[in-house]
Amino acid sequence: MDLTGIGMTSMRTRERLISRLQQRGIKDEAVLEVMRNTPRHIFLDEALAHRAYEDSALPIGHNQTLSQPYIVAKMTELLVADGRPNKVLEVGTGSGYQSAVLAQLVDEVYSVERIRPLQQKARQRTQALKLYNIRFRHADGGLGWSEHGPFDAILSAAAPETVPEELTNQLAVGGRLVMPVGGDAQQLILIKRTAEGLEQDIVEPVNFVPLLSGTVG
Ligand code: SAH
């Protein structure tokens, strides 16, 4: 894996992406710093690596996409806004880029992916970056990962029609869940579990791949 390839040589290209994130309203310095230092090009196939620092979603095979940097930054910022969560559940590992960003901000990341070849590549990539605080699992993430719950934060990169109860059930008191919800018209939502129950806020319209049940591979 080329850790010193195309993206490394062009700090200017990366810096432009960070400016763009700031223009779009990302303020958390720790999130911006992690994204500045995380090579996004290693999470893509070589043929697409030259587009890694554009603010766009890019294909990773199996009909899936690496999320747009703005949305990775936004979701991460929402998750850490109340202080750093220790234990985070990620549903939909995909390329592993979001997992890598989270792993540099929290203690432990538990990441579930239903497509095995994607999960295997994500593991190799994050290990190449020496991020050893991510546990991967090949399973249906809509069911959460109850053995390790409750989680201080939950993030999903795939959109269900409605929020799965299995996920809110695995959210600790004081915890935050960020995920896209809906079919054709999706919204990014933020759910907080307080001592009294669940509070939900709508953040903004988004466009994610659907949360599918079962596993592949
Ligand atoms: N943040 C990832 C986004 C990947 S796209 C990245 O930046 O690369 C969303 C991922 O969710 C896809 O890889 C898809 O296979 C996965 N997914 C969809 N439904 C799922 C489910 N029920 N459980 C686990 N993963 C799921």
Residues whose N, C-alpha, C, O or C-beta is under 5 A from the ligand:
A	BS01	SAH	Q64 T65 L66 S67 V91 G92 T93 G94 S95 G96 Y97 Q98 V112 E113 R114 I115 A139 D140 G141 G142 A157 A158 V209 P210 L211 L212 S213
